[in-house]
Amino acid sequence: MNTVVPAAADAKYSRVAMLLHWSTVALVLALYAIGWYMVDLPKGPARGEAFALHKSLGMTVFLLTALRLAWRLRVAPPTLPATIVRWQRTLATTVHRLFYVLLFLQPLMGYLSSAFSPYPSTYFGIPLPDWSEHRPQLNEFFTELHVAGSVALLLVIALHVLGALSHLLAPGDRLLRRMLPW
């Protein structure tokens, strides 16, 4: 019996990798939308609810990223086609590694900022341990790191989207289909 091995451009990511990728995309988009919205709210219940949701979704991204990394270490992604030149391979690898670093650091910096604030942290309503007292300087320091990380993540997202669009717009290029479930 002959087994047909798909060409590198036609080989797809696993369904699990696709689910983790697109779930992370949806959560990160929601986090940016909530993050920009919540900072302009006046102090009160709506602001507290927005911050609580933002924190819970951020922690979910942290957990999903850990799952993604574990999955990727266990199940190798499809190889890039030979037509992808060296600088593009290097850029793609760098962007993917930056995603993992930032998707771990962003929630961590947000959590540390929250840990040094006077407000309790919860995960979808479940109280988290309060292991630190309110320290305004540390709260501000980690908040600034969180904001800087959000800018860095936006830049990496822009590079990723530009790379995806370059494959989508190139005649005969099927590389983008590897991450699409259909």
C-alpha positions as CSV (number, residue, x, y, z in Angstrom):
1,M,0.0,0.0,0.0
2,N,1.4,3.4,-1.0
3,T,1.2,6.3,1.4
4,V,1.0,9.8,-0.2
5,V,3.0,12.4,1.7
6,P,1.7,15.9,1.1
7,A,4.1,18.5,-0.2
8,A,5.4,20.9,2.5
9,A,3.1,23.7,1.3
10,D,0.1,21.3,1.5
11,A,0.9,19.7,4.9
12,K,-1.4,21.0,7.5
13,Y,-1.0,21.8,11.2
14,S,-2.8,19.3,13.5
15,R,-6.4,20.1,14.5
16,V,-5.2,20.7,18.1
17,A,-2.6,23.2,16.9
18,M,-5.2,25.0,14.8
19,L,-7.6,25.1,17.7
20,L,-5.0,26.5,20.1
21,H,-3.8,29.0,17.5
22,W,-7.3,30.4,16.6
23,S,-8.4,30.4,20.3
24,T,-5.4,32.4,21.2
25,V,-6.0,34.8,18.3
26,A,-9.6,35.4,19.5
27,L,-8.5,35.8,23.1
28,V,-5.7,38.3,22.3
29,L,-8.1,40.4,20.1
30,A,-10.6,40.4,23.0
31,L,-7.8,41.4,25.5
32,Y,-6.8,44.4,23.4
33,A,-10.4,45.5,22.9
34,I,-11.2,45.2,26.7
35,G,-7.8,46.7,27.6
36,W,-8.3,49.8,25.6
37,Y,-11.9,50.1,26.7
38,M,-11.3,49.6,30.5
39,V,-8.6,52.2,31.0
40,D,-10.9,55.0,30.2
41,L,-13.8,53.9,32.4
42,P,-14.4,55.8,35.6
43,K,-13.8,53.9,38.9
44,G,-16.8,51.8,39.7
45,P,-18.4,48.4,39.1
46,A,-18.1,48.5,35.2
47,R,-14.4,49.2,35.4
48,G,-13.8,46.5,38.0
49,E,-15.7,44.0,35.9
50,A,-13.7,44.9,32.8
51,F,-10.4,44.6,34.7
52,A,-11.5,41.2,36.2
53,L,-12.5,39.9,32.7
54,H,-9.2,41.2,31.2
55,K,-7.2,39.4,34.0
56,S,-9.1,36.2,33.6
57,L,-8.7,36.1,29.8
58,G,-5.0,37.0,30.2
59,M,-4.4,34.1,32.5
60,T,-6.3,31.9,30.0
61,V,-3.9,33.0,27.3
62,F,-1.0,32.1,29.6
63,L,-2.4,28.6,30.1
64,L,-3.2,28.2,26.3
65,T,0.4,29.2,25.5
66,A,1.7,26.6,27.9
67,L,-0.5,24.0,26.2
68,R,0.6,25.3,22.7
69,L,4.3,25.0,23.6
70,A,3.8,21.5,25.1
71,W,1.9,20.4,22.0
72,R,4.5,21.9,19.6
73,L,7.3,20.1,21.5
74,R,5.3,16.9,21.1
75,V,4.0,17.3,17.6
76,A,6.3,19.0,15.2
77,P,4.8,21.6,12.9
78,P,4.8,20.9,9.1
79,T,8.1,21.8,7.5
80,L,8.4,24.9,5.3
81,P,8.6,24.3,1.6
82,A,12.0,24.5,-0.1
83,T,10.8,27.6,-1.9
84,I,10.9,29.7,1.3
85,V,14.2,31.5,1.2
86,R,16.6,31.6,4.2
87,W,15.8,35.2,5.4
88,Q,12.0,34.3,5.4
89,R,12.6,31.1,7.4
90,T,14.7,33.1,9.9
91,L,12.0,35.8,10.2
92,A,9.2,33.3,10.5
93,T,11.1,31.4,13.3
94,T,11.9,34.6,15.1
95,V,8.3,35.8,15.0
96,H,7.0,32.5,16.3
97,R,9.5,32.5,19.1
98,L,8.7,36.1,20.0
99,F,5.0,35.1,20.1
100,Y,5.7,32.4,22.7
101,V,7.9,34.7,24.8
102,L,5.4,37.6,24.7
103,L,2.3,35.4,25.2
104,F,4.0,34.2,28.4
105,L,5.4,37.5,29.6
106,Q,2.3,39.6,29.0
107,P,0.0,37.7,31.3
108,L,2.8,37.4,33.8
109,M,3.5,41.2,33.9
110,G,-0.2,41.8,34.1
111,Y,-0.6,39.4,37.0
112,L,2.4,40.9,38.9
113,S,1.0,44.4,38.3
114,S,-2.3,43.2,39.8
115,A,-0.6,41.4,42.7
116,F,0.9,44.7,43.9
117,S,-2.3,46.6,43.5
118,P,-4.9,47.1,46.2
119,Y,-7.5,45.1,44.3
120,P,-8.0,41.3,44.6
121,S,-7.3,39.1,41.7
122,T,-9.8,36.4,40.5
123,Y,-9.9,33.9,37.8
124,F,-13.5,34.0,36.4
125,G,-14.7,34.8,39.9
126,I,-12.5,32.3,41.8
127,P,-10.3,34.3,44.2
128,L,-6.6,33.9,43.7
129,P,-4.1,34.0,46.7
130,D,-3.2,37.5,47.8
131,W,0.5,36.9,48.3
132,S,1.6,40.5,48.4
133,E,0.8,43.8,50.0
134,H,-0.1,46.9,48.0
135,R,3.1,48.4,46.7
136,P,2.4,51.3,44.3
137,Q,6.0,51.4,42.8
138,L,6.0,47.8,41.9
139,N,2.4,48.0,40.6
140,E,3.5,50.9,38.3
141,F,6.7,49.1,37.3
142,F,4.9,46.0,36.2
143,T,2.1,48.0,34.6
144,E,4.6,49.8,32.5
145,L,6.2,46.5,31.4
146,H,2.7,45.2,30.6
147,V,2.0,48.2,28.4
148,A,5.4,48.0,26.7
149,G,4.8,44.3,26.1
150,S,1.4,45.0,24.5
151,V,3.1,47.4,22.0
152,A,5.8,44.7,21.3
153,L,3.1,42.1,20.8
154,L,1.2,44.4,18.4
155,L,4.4,44.8,16.3
156,V,4.9,41.0,16.2
157,I,1.3,40.5,15.3
158,A,1.7,43.1,12.5
159,L,4.8,41.2,11.2
160,H,2.9,37.9,11.3
161,V,-0.2,39.3,9.5
162,L,2.0,40.9,6.9
163,G,3.8,37.5,6.3
164,A,0.4,35.7,6.1
165,L,-0.9,38.3,3.6
166,S,2.3,37.9,1.5
167,H,1.5,34.2,1.2
168,L,-2.2,34.9,0.6
169,L,-1.5,37.3,-2.3
170,A,1.3,35.4,-4.0
171,P,0.0,33.5,-7.0
172,G,0.0,29.7,-6.4
173,D,1.2,30.1,-2.8
174,R,-0.7,27.6,-0.6
175,L,1.3,28.0,2.6
176,L,-1.4,30.0,4.5
177,R,-3.9,27.1,4.1
178,R,-1.8,25.0,6.5
179,M,-3.4,26.8,9.5
180,L,-6.9,26.9,8.1
181,P,-9.3,24.2,9.3
182,W,-11.2,24.0,6.0
